[in-house]
Every structure is written in C-alpha cells, then in structure tokens.
Amino acid sequence: MRLARSLLGSMILLIGAAYAERSNQQQTEIRNALSEWTTDFNTRNTQNICNLFSPNLRYNYRGFPEQNYKNICKQLRRSLNNKKKRYHYSFNIREILLANDLAVVRLVWTLKVTDVSGQSKTSREEGIDIFKKNPDKKWQIIRFLGYEEP
C-alpha cells in the first residue's frame, strides 16, 4: 500500500512538472510571436505584418464597429507605407492564461508616432488578445479587444 501511494505521488509530481514545462513553453511561444510581430511592425515589414492574425480574426477597438482580418491588414499596410510618419510599438504583457490550444493575453501596447518634423506623440492601449494554436503549431490572434487606459 505504501509503495502504491509513493508511486501515485511520484506520478502526480511528474504530471505537474510536465504541465508546468508545457505551459512555460507555450508562454514563450506567444511572447516570441508578439516580439516577431513588433519587429515586423517597427521595421515596416508589410509582407509579414498580418502573420500574427488568424484569417478568422474578429476584433473591437476603442468603440469602433467590429472589424476583421481584412480590415486590420489593410490598415496596417496603409500605416506602414505612410512615409510621413514613423511608428514604433512596444508591449508589456501583464498576464497569460492558457487552456489547451487557447491563450488569453492581457497586455499594454505603447505606440510612438513621429512625424516628418520630428514631433512625436505616444499613446498607451490596454488590450486583451485571444490566441489559438493552429495545426501548424503557430499561435495566432483570433480575437482582440483594444481600449485606452482610463
């Protein structure tokens, strides 16, 4: 009986450790996906700028009507092709919650926009991104909410 309890306890510890390792790996993958997108955005890489988003994307931003993948890609490419402004994004992840192939990420985006005269404006936007891990093992955003800090 004692041996059975000991084996059961060991199995529970191993399962818990495996879950924690998987969770850490998934969080790293999500952080890397966000970092990659930020680099693409900041370097005006319009070819890859939509890779973070699922073709099934739906999002709400600052009270505007619901938008989709096509809308965000068009807006991002238009912004990045505007030579009169320079954009720079950074992010701060507040929390990542994982559930199988879904993740909820609470984060703050900071956007600095500089015009040709050198004047800049910085805004901070709170957001919630919902990621789904695709069959190809890439995490993509399927839903997001963006809003200004109070």
Secondary structure, DSSP 8 states (H G I E B T S, - for coil): -HHHHHHHHHHHHHHHHHHHHHHHHHHHHHHHHHHHHHHHHHTT-TTTTTTTEEEEEEEEETT---EEHHHHHHHHHHHHH-TTEEEEEEEEEEEEEEETTEEEEEEEEEEEEEETTS-EEEEEEEEEEEEEE-TTS-EEEEEEEEEE--
